[in-house]
């Protein structure tokens, strides 16, 4: 990726609780013909099955969902504060009716594995789907989560993703 250097995911020393929960990320999937991105503030990064992994959750009504379902790979992009407005835009506009990436002042680049990512990111995690499933009401042990976050039972789909490459802006 032009302007980025590939790094070992194990060397990333960022606080992912802050990066995802407070700073937000963009989840991007697609190909050279068409790709979509969405802002996300829920997810996690860790280690499972002897691999570095990320977990991303997406509601089926999001337009990006059809792209994450279709593709085996996606990227998670993280930004400096100067891009907060663009992330806000991507979280409040739909790519169904506009070129959301362009209108947010962002552009697309491609990883070494040809997965779309956002050029303005400072950190990009290239990820491959390993496991996914819909969250289910019967599996919530704390039912107050359903009342607060899923009153219409519009549950997220959780994607467990292997981090295949990590890229840091040079």
C-alpha positions as CSV (number, residue, x, y, z in Angstrom):
1,X,0.0,0.0,0.0
2,X,1.5,3.3,-1.0
3,X,2.3,5.5,1.9
4,X,2.0,2.7,4.4
5,X,4.5,0.2,5.8
6,X,3.5,-3.3,6.7
7,X,4.0,-4.1,10.4
8,X,3.6,-7.2,12.6
9,X,0.2,-6.9,14.3
10,X,1.8,-7.9,17.6
11,X,3.9,-4.7,17.6
12,X,0.8,-2.4,17.7
13,X,0.8,-0.7,21.1
14,X,-2.4,1.3,20.6
15,X,-5.3,1.0,23.1
16,X,-8.0,-0.6,21.1
17,X,-10.7,0.1,23.7
18,X,-10.0,3.8,23.0
19,X,-9.4,3.3,19.3
20,X,-12.7,1.5,18.7
21,X,-15.0,2.9,21.5
22,X,-14.0,6.5,21.5
23,X,-12.0,7.2,18.3
24,X,-14.1,4.9,16.1
25,X,-13.0,2.9,13.0
26,X,-14.2,2.3,9.4
27,X,-15.0,-1.2,8.3
28,X,-14.5,-1.5,4.5
29,X,-15.3,-4.3,2.2
30,X,-15.6,-4.8,-1.6
31,X,-13.4,-4.9,-4.7
32,X,-12.0,-2.6,-7.4
33,X,-15.5,-2.2,-8.9
34,X,-17.4,-1.3,-5.8
35,X,-16.7,-1.1,-2.1
36,X,-18.5,0.3,1.0
37,X,-17.4,1.5,4.3
38,X,-19.2,2.2,7.6
39,X,-18.3,3.8,10.9
40,X,-18.1,1.4,13.9
41,X,-17.6,2.0,17.6
42,X,-18.1,-1.6,18.8
43,X,-15.7,-4.5,18.3
44,X,-12.5,-5.8,19.8
45,X,-8.9,-6.9,19.0
46,X,-7.1,-9.8,20.6
47,X,-5.6,-13.2,20.2
48,X,-7.6,-16.5,19.5
49,X,-6.9,-19.8,17.8
50,X,-3.2,-18.9,17.8
51,X,-3.9,-15.9,15.6
52,X,-4.2,-12.2,16.0
53,X,-7.9,-11.5,15.6
54,X,-10.5,-8.7,15.5
55,X,-14.2,-8.9,16.1
56,X,-16.4,-6.6,14.1
57,X,-20.2,-6.5,14.5
58,X,-22.6,-5.3,11.8
59,X,-26.4,-5.0,11.6
60,X,-27.9,-6.6,8.5
61,X,-29.7,-3.4,7.6
62,X,-26.4,-1.6,7.0
63,X,-25.5,-1.3,3.3
64,X,-21.9,-2.4,4.1
65,X,-23.3,-5.7,5.4
66,X,-23.9,-7.1,1.9
67,X,-20.2,-6.4,1.1
68,X,-18.9,-8.1,4.3
69,X,-21.1,-11.1,3.5
70,X,-20.0,-11.3,-0.1
71,X,-16.2,-10.9,0.5
72,X,-13.8,-13.1,2.5
73,X,-11.7,-10.1,3.4
74,X,-12.3,-6.6,4.9
75,X,-10.2,-3.9,6.5
76,X,-10.5,-2.0,9.7
77,X,-9.1,1.5,9.4
78,X,-8.2,3.8,12.3
79,X,-7.7,7.6,12.1
80,X,-6.2,10.7,13.8
81,X,-8.7,13.1,15.3
82,X,-8.5,15.4,12.3
83,X,-10.7,12.9,10.4
84,X,-13.5,12.8,13.1
85,X,-15.9,14.7,10.8
86,X,-15.3,12.2,8.0
87,X,-16.1,9.3,10.4
88,X,-19.2,11.1,11.6
89,X,-20.3,11.5,8.0
90,X,-19.7,7.8,7.2
91,X,-21.8,6.9,10.3
92,X,-24.7,9.1,9.4
93,X,-25.0,8.7,5.6
94,X,-25.7,5.6,3.5
95,X,-23.7,4.4,0.5
96,X,-26.9,3.2,-1.1
97,X,-27.8,6.6,-2.4
98,X,-24.4,8.4,-2.7
99,X,-20.6,7.9,-3.0
100,X,-20.2,8.2,0.8
101,X,-16.5,7.7,0.8
102,X,-15.9,10.5,-1.7
103,X,-18.5,12.8,0.0
104,X,-16.7,12.3,3.3
105,X,-13.5,13.6,1.8
106,X,-11.9,10.1,1.8
107,X,-10.4,7.9,-0.8
108,X,-9.8,4.2,-1.3
109,X,-6.5,2.4,-1.6
110,X,-5.9,-1.4,-1.8
111,X,-3.8,-3.6,0.4
112,X,-1.1,-6.0,-0.9
113,X,-3.9,-8.6,-1.0
114,X,-6.2,-6.3,-3.0
115,X,-8.6,-5.5,-0.2
116,X,-10.0,-2.0,-0.1
117,X,-8.9,0.3,2.7
118,X,-9.2,4.0,3.4
119,X,-6.1,6.0,2.3
120,X,-6.3,8.7,5.1
121,X,-6.1,6.1,7.9
122,X,-3.1,6.0,10.2
123,X,-3.5,2.3,10.9
124,X,-5.2,-0.4,8.7
125,X,-5.9,-4.0,9.8
126,X,-6.4,-6.3,6.8
127,X,-8.7,-9.1,8.0
128,X,-10.0,-12.5,6.8
129,X,-13.2,-14.0,8.0
130,X,-12.8,-17.0,10.2
131,X,-16.2,-17.4,11.9
132,X,-19.5,-15.4,11.9
133,X,-22.9,-15.7,13.4
134,X,-25.9,-13.6,14.3
135,X,-26.2,-12.6,17.9
136,X,-29.3,-14.4,19.4
137,X,-31.7,-13.3,22.1
138,X,-31.6,-16.6,23.9
139,X,-27.8,-16.4,24.3
140,X,-27.8,-13.1,26.2
141,X,-27.3,-13.8,29.9
142,X,-27.9,-10.1,30.8
143,X,-31.3,-9.4,29.2
144,X,-30.9,-5.7,29.9
145,X,-28.6,-5.5,26.9
146,X,-31.5,-6.5,24.7
147,X,-33.8,-4.0,26.2
148,X,-31.2,-1.2,25.8
149,X,-29.5,-2.0,22.5
150,X,-31.9,-4.3,20.7
151,X,-35.5,-3.3,21.5
152,X,-36.5,-4.2,17.9
153,X,-34.4,-7.4,18.1
154,X,-32.3,-6.1,15.2
155,X,-29.2,-8.0,16.3
156,X,-25.7,-7.6,14.9
157,X,-23.8,-10.3,13.1
158,X,-20.4,-10.9,14.7
159,X,-17.4,-11.6,12.5
160,X,-14.3,-13.1,14.0
161,X,-11.5,-12.0,11.7
162,X,-7.9,-13.0,11.4
163,X,-5.6,-10.0,11.1
164,X,-3.6,-11.1,8.1
165,X,-1.7,-7.8,7.7
166,X,-1.3,-4.5,9.5
167,X,-0.3,-1.3,7.9
168,X,1.0,1.9,9.5
169,X,1.0,5.3,7.7
170,X,4.6,6.3,7.0
